[in-house]
Amino acid sequence: MALADPAGCAKGSEDNNPFPDIIELNVGGQVYITRHPTLVSVPGSLLWEMFTQKNVRSLARDSKGRFFVDRDGFLFRYILDYMRDRQLVLPEHFPERGRLQREAEYFMLPELVKLLAPKLSEQNSLGDDPCQSDPEELSPSADTARSLATAALPGAVSGSAGGTEGRRAGFITIGYRGSYTLGRDSQTDAKFRRVARIMVCGKTSLAKEVFGDTLNESRDPDRPPERYTSRYYLKFTFLEQAFDKLADAGFHMVACNSTGTCAFAHEQTDDRIWTSYTEYVFYRE
């Protein structure tokens, strides 16, 4: 007795089509549900090649039977939107243009790659796009030219003192949740668990300047540079590494606080598990 295909909700109308009409995709952990005609709407693309083949079993699947693609799950929504109507619509101050262009190249969408390319001439289709000049995507040559121009100004000084003139002032807060076990005897050493996640709060542009590629923006990917967020976190779990990056960027600690509550007490050993939340506030003038 044949089982229903777990990757789809409805079978296609054509007998020679091994794919269902409704397809579930797991792209980097993000689940998308779309129609089969959407996935094959761009001939020659990677998705077209995947979902026009006859051997369905050759495609990777996750534990729930959904077709799996090992790419950026948050940026894939823009790939899917483009395949629906062949138009590129991005949020204002979109900071991930370069990464989205790499995704378009991977999925073999040359027209989308052209739309995402920086404006080089009047014939480029991005002439009126407000996102193409984000400060996070300035080219190295532009940075070099700016540095040379700054060095040529009268009274310019070399070293760290001269490098701080163009930096913006602001606050960045680092926070983490932790837990530790304390026995009946209060003199015994507490057993600490490792830090699971270091959270970052503050202005988006400052957080990206300090932490760069080590900043995980997946929980708030479309935040404009001048807006604030409390949903970023770091890709590493060492507090000292975060402190070093903040110090290198000219920040210094101005406040810290911590709270703790007894969340659980073991019935047999009388050990108590405490949970805590700690924040460190950094400021740069």
Protein Blocks (a to p, Z undefined) as FASTA:
>chain_A
ZZddfkbcbdcfbfklmbdfbdcddeehiacdddfklmmmpghiaklmmmmcfblmlpcc
dfkopacddddfklmmmmmmmmmnopacddehiaklmmmmmmmmmnopaklmmmmpccfb
fkbcklmpcklmcfklccfklmmmmmmmmmmpghiaedjklmmmmpccdddddddddddd
ddfblmbccdddddfbdcdeddfklmmmmnmmmpcfklmmmbcfkbccfkbccfbfcfkl
mmmmmmmnopacfbdcdddddfbdcfklopacdddddddddddZZ
